[in-house]
Amino acid sequence: MAHTDAVEAGRQTRSLRSAVVVNPVKVDDLDALRHTVEDTLATAGWPAPLWYETTIDDPGRGQTAQAVAAGVDVVFACGGDGTVRACVSALVGTEVALAVLPQGTGNLLAANLGLSTDLAAGLAVAVERGRRLLDVGEVDGQHFAVMAGMGFDAQMLAATSETTKRRIGWPAYVVGAARHLRDRPMRVSIRLDDQPPLTRRARSVLVANVGRLQGGVTLLTEATPDDGYFDIAVLSPRTLRHWLALGWGVLRRRDRVPRMEEFRARRVEITSNRAQPRELDGDLIEPGTTLQAQIHRRALWLCVPRPEQAPDLTDDAEAAAERGERLVERSHTGEREE
């Protein structure tokens, strides 16, 4: 803890070095983005960042590792869910902080920070130096900061086209979801830590570190990002009426949501009777019959709107967006912070 405090004190007293790991496919005008980021950071007194572009073969993990080796303090993940997750995997266990500059239409970590696709807010959150140590989940050597899922949630992602997402944003997932509402459930065995396994007929099992879905909907109200536990949701609707009841229960924020069970654990092993689509932080991974997740306590430094220990990471996000817009405006006029 003393080392962590010393690192944090150092961050508050000197200009920070940074790198931008960007997915060029997600950016309409890379030159304009570069100018905005560099001018805004210069206005805040930061040196020019290093720039790394992702590739099909390496969506960001290797580039982030290069940035860490170069001695940066902050890595800006600029892209969609896959870019952010690759950066997370490379930053786990380091003292380098992750900042999110969302460019994809379905960025799940950005949604849990309340940043949407607001570039100015993402920059403001980083330069204001609010930091928080988050838990990180691991599945098959891959890491996630928000949630892992097996079943319907991954089916929804697979059924949603990139074209529709670019055209209408996150509501495109509703279109994808509608295609699979009547699919048959999976038979799953769920082992929580060292307890005897549970058996369920479920449509989806979600293993969450934080509880907000796309569109800002909170599914798991008790999920806390640094308590050392996953919050697990088992969804078991079978009919359209069940889905409506579940959705209404989530929106109404009832203590008990119909057709949804909640559990807590440090380790989770889900085994299905047949191969299922799987996802980590909104990014599809290989289908499989199992999903084994373990948690790493306080393993990732994340730039957040406010560093206090509130369960909701979106605290102060709207105000951060306003401060970010003012910072970007000052960068256009050449005004620098004292």
C-alpha positions as CSV (number, residue, x, y, z in Angstrom):
1,M,0.0,0.0,0.0
2,A,2.9,2.4,0.7
3,H,4.3,1.8,-2.8
4,T,0.8,2.6,-4.3
5,D,0.6,5.8,-2.2
6,A,4.0,6.9,-3.4
7,V,3.1,6.2,-7.0
8,E,-0.1,8.2,-6.7
9,A,1.7,11.1,-5.0
10,G,4.2,11.2,-7.9
11,R,1.4,11.3,-10.4
12,Q,-0.1,14.4,-8.7
13,T,3.2,16.4,-8.8
14,R,4.6,16.0,-12.3
15,S,3.6,16.0,-15.9
16,L,2.5,12.6,-17.0
17,R,3.8,10.7,-20.0
18,S,1.1,9.0,-22.1
19,A,0.5,6.8,-25.2
20,V,-2.6,6.4,-27.4
21,V,-3.4,2.9,-28.6
22,V,-5.9,3.5,-31.5
23,N,-7.9,1.3,-33.7
24,P,-7.7,3.2,-37.0
25,V,-10.8,1.4,-38.4
26,K,-13.0,3.0,-35.7
27,V,-11.8,6.6,-36.3
28,D,-13.3,8.6,-39.1
29,D,-10.5,11.2,-39.2
30,L,-7.3,10.0,-37.5
31,D,-5.4,13.3,-38.2
32,A,-8.1,15.4,-36.6
33,L,-8.2,13.0,-33.6
34,R,-4.4,13.3,-33.2
35,H,-4.5,17.1,-33.3
36,T,-7.3,17.2,-30.7
37,V,-5.6,14.8,-28.3
38,E,-2.1,16.3,-28.6
39,D,-3.4,20.0,-28.4
40,T,-5.6,19.2,-25.4
41,L,-2.8,17.3,-23.5
42,A,-0.4,20.2,-24.3
43,T,-2.9,22.6,-22.8
44,A,-2.9,20.5,-19.7
45,G,0.9,20.6,-19.5
46,W,1.5,17.0,-20.7
47,P,4.2,16.1,-23.2
48,A,3.1,14.8,-26.6
49,P,1.8,11.2,-26.4
50,L,3.3,8.2,-28.1
51,W,1.0,6.8,-30.8
52,Y,0.4,3.1,-31.6
53,E,-2.1,1.7,-34.2
54,T,-3.7,-1.7,-33.7
55,T,-3.7,-4.3,-36.4
56,I,-5.8,-7.3,-37.3
57,D,-3.1,-9.6,-35.8
58,D,-2.7,-7.5,-32.6
59,P,-5.8,-5.6,-31.5
60,G,-3.8,-3.6,-28.9
61,R,-2.1,-5.9,-26.3
62,G,1.3,-5.8,-27.9
63,Q,1.2,-2.0,-28.5
64,T,0.2,-1.4,-24.9
65,A,3.1,-3.5,-23.7
66,Q,5.4,-1.4,-25.9
67,A,4.0,1.7,-24.3
68,V,4.5,0.3,-20.8
69,A,8.1,-0.6,-21.7
70,A,8.6,3.0,-22.9
71,G,7.8,4.3,-19.4
72,V,4.4,5.9,-19.9
73,D,2.1,6.7,-17.0
74,V,-1.2,6.5,-18.9
75,V,-2.4,4.6,-21.9
76,F,-5.4,5.9,-23.8
77,A,-7.4,3.1,-25.4
78,C,-9.1,4.6,-28.4
79,G,-11.4,2.2,-30.1
80,G,-14.2,-0.2,-29.4
81,D,-14.6,-3.0,-26.9
82,G,-11.8,-5.2,-28.4
83,T,-9.3,-2.4,-28.3
84,V,-10.1,-1.6,-24.7
85,R,-10.0,-5.2,-23.6
86,A,-6.6,-5.7,-25.3
87,C,-5.2,-2.7,-23.4
88,V,-6.7,-4.0,-20.1
89,S,-4.9,-7.4,-20.6
90,A,-1.5,-5.6,-21.0
91,L,-2.0,-3.3,-18.1
92,V,-3.1,-5.8,-15.4
93,G,-0.7,-5.7,-12.5
94,T,1.2,-2.7,-13.7
95,E,1.3,0.9,-12.3
96,V,0.2,2.3,-15.6
97,A,-3.3,3.7,-15.7
98,L,-5.9,3.1,-18.5
99,A,-7.9,6.0,-19.9
100,V,-10.8,5.3,-22.3
101,L,-11.3,7.4,-25.5
102,P,-14.3,5.5,-26.9
103,Q,-14.7,5.4,-30.6
104,G,-16.7,2.2,-31.1
105,T,-20.5,2.2,-30.9
106,G,-20.7,-0.4,-28.1
107,N,-18.0,0.4,-25.7
108,L,-19.0,-1.3,-22.5
109,L,-16.3,0.1,-20.1
110,A,-17.0,3.6,-21.4
111,A,-20.7,3.1,-20.6
112,N,-19.8,2.1,-17.1
113,L,-17.8,5.4,-16.8
114,G,-20.6,7.4,-18.2
115,L,-18.4,8.6,-21.0
116,S,-20.5,7.3,-24.0
117,T,-18.4,8.4,-27.1
118,D,-17.4,11.8,-25.6
119,L,-13.7,12.4,-26.5
120,A,-13.5,15.6,-24.4
121,A,-14.8,13.8,-21.3
122,G,-12.3,11.0,-21.7
123,L,-9.4,13.5,-22.0
124,A,-10.6,15.5,-19.0
125,V,-10.9,12.4,-16.8
126,A,-7.3,11.5,-17.6
127,V,-5.7,14.9,-17.1
128,E,-7.7,15.5,-13.8
129,R,-5.8,12.5,-12.5
130,G,-8.6,10.7,-10.8
131,R,-7.5,7.1,-10.4
132,R,-9.1,4.0,-9.0
133,L,-7.8,0.4,-8.6
134,L,-10.3,-2.0,-10.1
135,D,-10.7,-5.7,-9.9
136,V,-10.1,-7.6,-13.2
137,G,-11.6,-10.9,-14.3
138,E,-9.7,-13.5,-16.3
139,V,-11.1,-16.2,-18.7
140,D,-8.7,-18.5,-20.6
141,G,-5.8,-16.1,-20.1
142,Q,-7.9,-13.1,-21.4
143,H,-8.9,-10.3,-19.1
144,F,-12.1,-8.3,-18.7
145,A,-13.0,-5.2,-16.6
146,V,-16.8,-5.2,-16.9
147,M,-18.4,-8.6,-17.4
148,A,-18.1,-12.0,-19.1
149,G,-21.1,-13.7,-20.5
150,M,-22.2,-17.0,-22.0
151,G,-25.4,-17.6,-24.0
152,F,-28.0,-15.0,-25.0
153,D,-25.8,-11.9,-24.4
154,A,-23.1,-13.2,-26.7
155,Q,-25.8,-14.3,-29.3
156,M,-27.1,-10.8,-29.3
157,L,-23.6,-9.4,-30.0
158,A,-23.0,-11.9,-32.8
159,A,-26.4,-11.0,-34.4
160,T,-25.7,-7.3,-34.4
161,S,-24.1,-6.0,-37.6
162,E,-21.3,-3.3,-37.6
163,T,-23.3,-1.4,-40.2
164,T,-26.4,-1.2,-38.0
165,K,-24.2,-0.2,-35.0
166,R,-22.6,2.6,-37.0
167,R,-26.0,3.8,-38.2
168,I,-28.0,3.9,-35.0
169,G,-25.5,3.2,-32.1
170,W,-26.2,1.0,-29.1
171,P,-30.0,0.5,-29.9
172,A,-28.7,-1.8,-32.7
173,Y,-28.2,-4.5,-30.0
174,V,-32.0,-4.5,-29.4
175,V,-32.4,-5.5,-33.0
176,G,-29.9,-8.3,-32.6
177,A,-31.5,-9.4,-29.3
178,A,-34.9,-9.7,-30.9
179,R,-33.7,-12.4,-33.3
180,H,-32.9,-14.8,-30.3
181,L,-35.7,-14.1,-27.8
182,R,-37.3,-17.5,-28.6
183,D,-34.2,-19.6,-28.7
184,R,-34.2,-22.7,-26.5
185,P,-32.4,-22.4,-23.1
186,M,-29.1,-24.1,-22.3
187,R,-28.7,-26.6,-19.5
188,V,-25.8,-25.3,-17.3
189,S,-24.0,-26.4,-14.2
190,I,-22.7,-23.4,-12.2
191,R,-20.0,-23.8,-9.6
192,L,-19.4,-20.8,-7.3
193,D,-16.0,-21.0,-5.5
194,D,-15.9,-24.4,-3.7
195,Q,-19.7,-24.8,-3.3
196,P,-21.6,-27.8,-4.9
197,P,-22.6,-27.0,-8.4
198,L,-26.0,-25.5,-9.2
199,T,-28.0,-26.8,-12.3
200,R,-30.2,-24.4,-14.2
201,R,-32.0,-24.1,-17.6
202,A,-30.8,-20.6,-18.5
203,R,-30.7,-18.3,-21.5
204,S,-27.7,-16.4,-20.3
205,V,-25.2,-16.4,-17.4
206,L,-23.3,-13.1,-16.8
207,V,-20.2,-12.8,-14.6
208,A,-19.9,-9.1,-13.7
209,N,-17.4,-6.8,-12.0
210,V,-19.6,-3.8,-12.6
211,G,-23.3,-3.9,-13.4
212,R,-24.2,-1.5,-16.2
213,L,-25.2,-2.7,-19.7
214,Q,-25.2,-0.9,-23.0
215,G,-27.5,2.2,-23.0
216,G,-26.8,2.9,-19.3
217,V,-29.1,0.2,-18.0
218,T,-28.0,-1.2,-14.6
219,L,-28.5,-4.9,-14.4
220,L,-26.7,-5.7,-11.1
221,T,-27.2,-2.9,-8.6
222,E,-24.9,-4.4,-5.9
223,A,-21.9,-4.9,-8.2
224,T,-18.8,-3.1,-6.9
225,P,-15.7,-2.8,-9.0
226,D,-13.1,-3.3,-6.3
227,D,-14.7,-5.6,-3.6
228,G,-12.9,-8.8,-4.8
229,Y,-16.1,-10.5,-5.9
230,F,-18.0,-11.2,-9.1
231,D,-21.7,-10.6,-9.2
232,I,-23.3,-13.4,-11.2
233,A,-26.7,-13.1,-13.0
234,V,-28.5,-16.2,-14.2
235,L,-31.3,-15.2,-16.7
236,S,-33.9,-17.8,-17.4
237,P,-36.8,-16.3,-19.4
238,R,-38.5,-18.7,-21.8
239,T,-41.4,-16.7,-23.3
240,L,-41.8,-13.2,-24.6
241,R,-43.9,-12.5,-21.5
242,H,-40.9,-13.6,-19.3
243,W,-38.6,-11.3,-21.2
244,L,-40.9,-8.4,-20.8
245,A,-41.2,-9.1,-17.0
246,L,-37.5,-9.3,-16.7
247,G,-36.9,-6.1,-18.6
248,W,-39.5,-4.2,-16.7
249,G,-38.1,-5.5,-13.4
250,V,-34.6,-4.2,-14.4
251,L,-35.9,-0.8,-15.5
252,R,-38.0,-0.4,-12.3
253,R,-34.9,-1.4,-10.2
254,R,-36.9,-3.8,-8.1
255,D,-35.1,-5.7,-5.4
256,R,-36.0,-9.0,-7.1
257,V,-36.1,-9.2,-10.8
258,P,-38.4,-11.9,-12.3
259,R,-36.5,-14.7,-14.1
260,M,-33.1,-13.5,-12.8
261,E,-31.1,-15.1,-9.9
262,E,-28.1,-13.3,-8.4
263,F,-25.0,-14.8,-6.7
264,R,-21.5,-13.7,-5.6
265,A,-18.2,-15.5,-5.9
266,R,-14.5,-15.1,-6.5
267,R,-14.4,-18.0,-8.9
268,V,-17.1,-19.2,-11.3
269,E,-17.2,-22.2,-13.6
270,I,-20.1,-22.5,-16.0
271,T,-20.6,-25.7,-18.0
272,S,-23.2,-26.0,-20.7
273,N,-24.7,-29.1,-22.4
274,R,-23.6,-27.7,-25.8
275,A,-21.2,-25.1,-27.2
276,Q,-22.4,-21.6,-26.6
277,P,-21.3,-18.2,-27.8
278,R,-19.2,-16.3,-25.2
279,E,-18.1,-12.7,-24.7
280,L,-15.8,-10.6,-22.6
281,D,-16.6,-6.9,-22.1
282,G,-18.9,-6.9,-25.2
283,D,-16.2,-8.5,-27.3
284,L,-16.9,-12.0,-28.8
285,I,-14.5,-14.8,-28.0
286,E,-14.4,-18.4,-29.2
287,P,-17.6,-20.3,-28.5
288,G,-17.3,-23.1,-25.9
289,T,-19.0,-25.4,-23.5
290,T,-17.4,-23.9,-20.4
291,L,-16.6,-20.4,-19.1
292,Q,-14.2,-20.3,-16.1
293,A,-13.6,-16.9,-14.6
294,Q,-11.4,-15.9,-11.7
295,I,-11.0,-12.4,-10.2
296,H,-7.8,-10.5,-9.6
297,R,-8.3,-8.0,-6.8
298,R,-7.4,-4.4,-7.4
299,A,-5.3,-5.2,-10.5
300,L,-5.9,-2.3,-12.8
301,W,-5.5,1.5,-12.5
302,L,-8.4,3.2,-14.3
303,C,-8.9,6.9,-14.9
304,V,-12.3,7.7,-13.5
305,P,-14.5,10.8,-13.2
306,R,-14.1,10.6,-9.4
307,P,-11.7,8.4,-7.5
308,E,-13.8,8.0,-4.4
309,Q,-15.1,4.5,-3.6
310,A,-18.6,4.9,-4.9
311,P,-20.0,1.7,-6.5
312,D,-21.1,3.8,-9.5
313,L,-18.1,4.7,-11.7
314,T,-20.2,7.3,-13.6
315,D,-20.3,9.8,-10.6
316,D,-19.4,13.2,-11.9
317,A,-19.3,12.1,-15.6
318,E,-21.5,14.9,-16.9
319,A,-19.5,17.5,-15.1
320,A,-16.3,15.9,-16.4
321,A,-17.7,16.2,-20.0
322,E,-18.3,19.9,-19.5
323,R,-14.8,20.4,-18.1
324,G,-13.4,18.5,-21.0
325,E,-15.2,20.7,-23.5
326,R,-13.7,23.8,-21.9
327,L,-10.2,22.2,-21.9
328,V,-10.6,21.4,-25.7
329,E,-11.7,24.9,-26.3
330,R,-8.7,26.3,-24.5
331,S,-6.4,24.1,-26.6
332,H,-7.9,25.7,-29.7
333,T,-7.0,29.2,-28.5
334,G,-3.5,28.1,-27.3
335,E,-4.2,28.8,-23.7
336,R,-2.3,26.6,-21.3
337,E,-2.9,25.6,-17.7
338,E,-0.6,27.1,-15.1
